[in-house]
Every structure is written in structure tokens, then in C-alpha cells.
Amino acid sequence: MAYQFTMPGKVLIGKNSLEAAEASMKELGKKALIVTGKVVTKTGLVTILTDLLTKWGIEFEVFNDITGEPTEEMIDGGVSAYQQSGCDFLIAIGGGSPLDSAKAIAAMTLLPGKLSDYMGIEIKGKFPPMVMIPTTAGTGSETTKFTIITDTKRNVKMLLKGDSLLPDIAILDPAFTISAPQSITAATGMDALTHAVEAYTSRKGNTLTDLYALSAIKRIFGYLPTAFTDGKDEKAREEMQIAAFEAGVCINNASVTLVHGMSRPIGALFHVPHGISNAMLIKECLTFALDGCYERFATIARTIGVADENTDEETAAKAFLEALDKLCKHCEITTLKEYGIKKEEFDVLVDKMAGDAIASGSPSNTIKEVKKEDLVEIYYKLW
């Protein structure tokens, strides 16, 4: 069967990759809207970027109103800033929220109507060029054609997609991730792991995504514990950034499955950051999916060194789950209860969350057949 494989137009990887982007940036336009958040601005990373732009003769306007996970209102504000300041391309710097926001802003500078009008349909158009500079290692937004924006009126996290949302340039400089705190390192690292494992066990996976997925999984098990424990370890940060990129390429081409489908409703209704809600769910979701493709999970176990060729597939698959549990504990992943969510409030919304998850289409990508009642059961097991 034929399949399509897409990536950003150009990727610069490694130390000083931002400095190396001068010629590529100048090809995109004369004035950039820098999409970011106040937290990233306070770290001084935005200043590093703006100093270089000034040196290169590229004008800019800073829009740093992305506070938390992006909403439709934030996107509207970004569109106004872009149009009023006369920008002709966008640079996003930060975690997944600014990167996702820049894609939505770029699209809505041209598309009529509201952003929510485009949920569930392929977004198309010749949008302004986009540069993505991630400061965390996890969301993979710098590699994908997806953006997740919250519709606050309906309490739904909208998954919006289209090849036109692929960034023109992705800049992966590990120095920009050093300042990420432990909690963000853990949440985004587990998000990347979720991307890679889901892509490897997705019905939409293919030969190329399998290569990227196994590489990402091996890097994450090898380097996330160190990046979490010692955020200044440059080797660990670099390997995690590469892993996040690889995992992003995977979901761009093989999509996500059960974990992401169930994670978005938790995020929308209880305001849990995306990476954390994925981490809360990953063990229970993969435990459910395990007997649908023992051989795939067994291959993961052998890749990370917790099983060998002599281990039977079911035993190897379960060894992977044990390794996953250890990784979650090392990274101090919280439970719903520890996060402060009340069980009675959660239980009332389980049926809605299961319905929203099924409606998103992501659970149906799981190799094992998934029904709404299965999701209800998994949600209850989180307690």
C-alpha cells in the first residue's frame, strides 16, 4: 500500500543551529511575528532570538500572550497582532503551546470564519511561512501538520490538521531546552514517548515511521532519566530533543491512538497540561492495548534492552510495561488524585470524555479494536 511521508521544509539540528539559520530566515520575509509566552520571554531566550534578528536586519513584533495551553481567543489576538504590525512570516519560540498557536495564527490570517469552523476538516491554504524553535523536548509540534487549540465555549480541545500547517523551518538547538524545569522535562518527555509508542502500534504506521519510533523510544528510555535528574546535562538534552523530533515525525505520518484520544478530554475539562494527562494515562491505555499486538510491544522491549530474542513475545511485552512504570515513577508522574482532581467530579464526566475521545477518531487507530465502554473502564481504572 502506498503512503505519504512528510516533514518540515528544512531542519537545522545541533548546537548553534539558530545562528546558522540566518540565510534561511532571510528567505522567508522582512518582518516576523514572534509567537511566544511570558514565561519563555522571562528566561531570556526571546532576547537571544531578537538580538540575532536585529543583527540580521529582520524586523519583528513580539506577541507573548500565549498563557498556558492556547485558546481560540489567544489565536484571535495573534491574528490581530500579525495583521496590524504588517508582518509577513512567523517565528514561534517556546513549548508546544506557542508552536501550536503560530500554526493556527498563520492559518487564520487567510481563512474566513472562526477557527472552530475547521475542526475535523483538512486545513488548506498558502499561509505565511513559519519557523519553529522548541524550548522543550516533547510535543513535536515543530515537525507536524497538527495544532491543538481549546474551544472554551464547548470545553473541547480541537485537533486541527493539514499539510499547509507544516513549518517551513524547524530549529533544534539543545541549548534552548536547558532552562526547562523538572516538571516540564518529565511531562514533555513522556509526551514524546507516547507519540513514539502510539505511532509504532498504530494501524497507520509504516516502514519509515517504525524506524523513527524505535529510535525515539530507545533515546527516551536512555536519556529522559538523566535529563530529568540533571537538566544541565547537554548530552541528555540533545538526545531528548532529537527523540522528540523523531516522535513528532512519527505522529505526523502514523497519527496517535488511544492515549491521545483519551488525554484531550481530561485536558479540556480539568485543565491538565497535555503532556501530564498523557503520562497519567499511558500505562493503563497500553496495558489495554497490549494483547492486540504483543509482537510490537515485544520489539520495543528488546529495543530498550529489557528483553532479548529468547524472551517470548507476551513476556517481553509485559517487561516493557514494567520498564514504563519505572520510568514514570522516576519522573514523578502524578496521578489524577495527586493533581487535585476530585473523583466525584471526574466520575460525572467519564461518559462525556469517552464519547469525545471516540469522536476524535484517535482511538480507532489502535491495532486492537476499541469501544466506548473500553474507554469508560480505563478512565475508572485511573483511580
Secondary structure as UniProt FT lines:
FT   STRAND          10..13
FT   TURN            15..18
FT   HELIX           19..21
FT   HELIX           22..26
FT   TURN            27..28
FT   STRAND          31..35
FT   HELIX           38..43
FT   HELIX           45..56
FT   STRAND          59..63
FT   HELIX           72..85
FT   STRAND          89..94
FT   HELIX           96..108
FT   TURN            109..110
FT   HELIX           115..118
FT   TURN            119..120
FT   STRAND          130..134
FT   HELIX           141..143
FT   STRAND          146..151
FT   TURN            152..155
FT   STRAND          156..161
FT   HELIX           163..165
FT   STRAND          169..172
FT   HELIX           174..177
FT   TURN            178..179
FT   HELIX           182..200
FT   TURN            203..204
FT   HELIX           207..229
FT   TURN            231..232
FT   HELIX           234..254
FT   HELIX           258..270
FT   HELIX           274..289
FT   HELIX           290..292
FT   HELIX           294..303
FT   TURN            304..305
FT   TURN            309..310
FT   HELIX           313..330
FT   TURN            331..332
FT   HELIX           336..339
FT   HELIX           343..360
FT   HELIX           362..365
FT   HELIX           372..381
//
